[in-house]
C-alpha cells in the first residue's frame, strides 16, 4: 500500500500544476511497479523549511507520517526526495518512523532485507 507525497514550495498561480505533474509521474511509477496507491498527500504552496529555523507547518506531511505509524501505508512515493522532505532534518523524521516500525517487526515491502536468506 503506497501513499504519494507531493509538494511545491511556491505556487504563484494557485493552480497546483506542479503538484499535479508530480502526482501523475508517481502514479505512473506505482502502476509500472504494480503498487496500490491508497492516498495522495499534497502540500501545495508550502515550504518544507519554516521561518527562522522553526519547523514548517505542513498538514499533508504530518498526515503522511500518521499513516505510516498507523500502518495504513508501507511505501511512500515521491517525485524527488526534497519534494517530500525538503531537508535532511525532515527526512530523519521519516526515517525514524520506518525504524520504529522495523523494531516493531513491521515489513515495509520490497525484497528481503540485506543479509537475510530464505
C-alpha positions in Angstrom: 0.0 0.0 0.0 1.6 3.2 -1.2 0.9 6.9 -0.4 2.1 9.6 -2.8 3.6 12.7 -1.4 3.7 15.9 -3.5 4.9 19.4 -2.5 5.7 22.7 -4.2 7.2 25.5 -2.1 5.9 28.3 -4.2 2.8 28.2 -6.4 2.1 31.8 -7.5 -0.8 30.8 -9.8 -2.6 28.7 -7.3 -3.4 26.2 -10.0 -1.5 23.3 -8.4 0.1 22.4 -11.8 3.4 21.4 -10.3 1.9 19.0 -7.7 -0.4 17.6 -10.3 2.6 16.8 -12.6 4.3 15.2 -9.6 1.3 13.1 -8.8 0.9 11.9 -12.4 4.6 10.8 -12.5 4.2 9.0 -9.2 1.0 7.2 -10.2 2.8 6.0 -13.4 5.6 4.6 -11.3 3.2 2.9 -9.0 1.3 1.4 -11.9 4.6 0.2 -13.5 5.6 -1.5 -10.2 2.1 -2.9 -9.6 1.8 -0.9 -6.3 -1.6 0.1 -5.0 -1.9 3.8 -4.2 -4.2 4.3 -1.2 -3.8 8.1 -0.8 -2.2 11.2 -2.0 -0.9 13.8 0.4 -0.2 17.3 -1.0 1.3 20.4 0.5 0.9 23.0 -2.3 2.5 26.4 -2.0 4.1 25.4 1.4 7.8 25.5 2.1 9.3 22.5 3.8 11.6 24.8 5.8 10.0 27.1 8.4 10.9 30.7 9.0 13.8 31.5 11.3 14.7 27.8 11.6 11.3 26.7 13.0 9.7 23.6 11.7 7.3 24.4 8.8 3.6 23.6 9.3 2.8 21.0 6.6 -0.5 19.3 7.3 -0.2 16.7 4.5 3.3 15.7 5.6 2.1 15.2 9.2 -0.8 13.1 7.9 1.6 11.0 5.9 3.7 10.3 9.0 0.5 9.4 10.8 -0.4 6.9 8.0 3.0 5.3 8.3 2.6 5.0 12.1 -0.9 3.5 11.8 0.3 1.1 9.1 -2.2 2.5 6.6 0.6 2.7 4.1 4.0 1.0 3.9 5.5 2.8 0.9 6.0 6.5 0.1 6.3 7.5 -3.5 7.7 11.0 -4.2 8.8 12.7 -7.4 12.1 13.6 -5.7 13.0 13.3 -2.1 13.1 17.1 -1.4 9.6 17.4 -2.7 8.5 15.3 0.4 11.1 16.2 3.0 12.7 19.5 1.9 15.8 18.9 4.0 17.6 16.3 5.9 16.0 17.0 9.3 12.6 16.2 7.9 14.0 13.1 6.1 15.3 12.0 9.5 11.8 12.3 11.0 10.5 9.9 8.2 13.4 7.5 8.7 12.6 7.4 12.5 9.0 6.3 11.7 10.4 3.5 9.5 12.9 2.5 12.2 10.2 2.3 14.8 8.1 0.2 12.6 11.1 -2.1 11.8 11.7 -2.5 15.6 8.1 -3.5 15.9 8.6 -6.2 13.2 6.6 -4.4 10.5 7.8 -5.1 7.0 7.9 -2.2 4.5 7.7 -4.4 1.4 10.2 -4.8 -1.2 12.8 -7.6 -1.5 14.1 -9.5 1.5 16.3 -7.4 3.8 20.0 -7.4 3.1 21.8 -10.2 4.8 18.8 -12.4 5.2 18.5 -15.8 3.5 15.4 -18.0 3.0 
